[in-house]
Amino acid sequence: MRNIQKFIYRILRIGDKNIDTKVREVWKMQLIPIDEAVMEIRIRDAKEEKAFEVARSMRADGFPAETIRKYTGLDEDDILALS
């Protein structure tokens, strides 16, 4: 993957100082290494699972769905579906 990135950088001359900085940044953002992308997905999934755990606890303690939504960011339908 990194070799492909380097190849693209060379072809497009992303490192060239005459290339618009916005173009350079867009390419850098789109070409993140796969291991970084996987890590970001795992972190996002862990945060979401934690939000569901908190919502379950709050629901068990009798908090209204609107309050749970406010603090967890979960959709109200998801909160109401929790047991």
C-alpha positions in Angstrom: 0.0 0.0 0.0 2.8 2.4 0.9 4.5 1.7 -2.4 1.4 2.5 -4.3 1.1 5.8 -2.3 4.7 6.7 -3.1 4.1 5.9 -6.8 1.0 8.1 -6.9 2.8 10.9 -5.1 5.6 10.7 -7.7 3.2 10.7 -10.7 1.1 13.5 -9.4 4.1 15.3 -7.9 2.2 15.8 -4.6 5.4 16.9 -3.0 5.9 19.6 -5.6 5.8 23.0 -3.9 3.9 24.4 -6.9 0.9 22.0 -6.4 -2.0 23.7 -4.7 -1.9 22.8 -0.9 -5.6 21.9 -1.0 -5.0 19.3 -3.7 -2.0 17.9 -1.8 -4.1 17.6 1.5 -7.0 15.9 -0.3 -4.7 13.2 -1.7 -3.0 12.7 1.7 -6.3 12.3 3.4 -7.6 9.8 0.8 -4.4 7.7 0.9 -4.1 6.7 4.5 -2.5 3.4 5.2 -4.9 0.5 5.6 -3.7 -0.3 9.1 -4.6 3.3 10.2 -8.0 2.9 8.6 -8.6 -0.4 10.4 -7.5 1.3 13.7 -9.9 4.2 13.2 -12.8 1.7 12.5 -12.0 -0.3 15.7 -11.9 2.9 17.8 -15.2 4.1 16.3 -16.8 0.7 17.0 -15.5 0.6 20.6 -16.9 4.1 21.2 -20.2 3.1 19.8 -20.3 -0.1 21.9 -19.5 2.0 25.0 -22.3 4.4 24.2 -24.7 1.4 24.1 -23.4 0.2 27.4 -24.0 3.6 29.0 -27.4 3.8 27.4 -28.4 0.4 28.8 -27.3 1.4 32.3 -29.1 4.7 32.1 -32.3 3.0 30.7 -32.1 0.5 33.6 -31.9 3.4 36.1 -35.0 5.0 34.6 -33.6 7.9 32.6 -35.8 9.2 29.8 -34.8 8.4 26.2 -34.2 12.1 25.5 -31.7 12.4 28.3 -29.9 9.2 27.2 -29.8 10.6 23.6 -28.3 13.8 24.8 -25.5 12.1 26.7 -24.7 9.2 24.4 -25.5 10.6 20.9 -27.5 7.5 20.1 -30.7 7.5 18.0 -33.9 7.5 20.1 -35.2 4.5 18.3 -32.0 2.5 19.2 -32.4 3.6 22.9 -36.0 2.6 23.0 -35.1 -0.8 21.6 -32.7 -1.5 24.5 -33.9 -3.9 27.1 
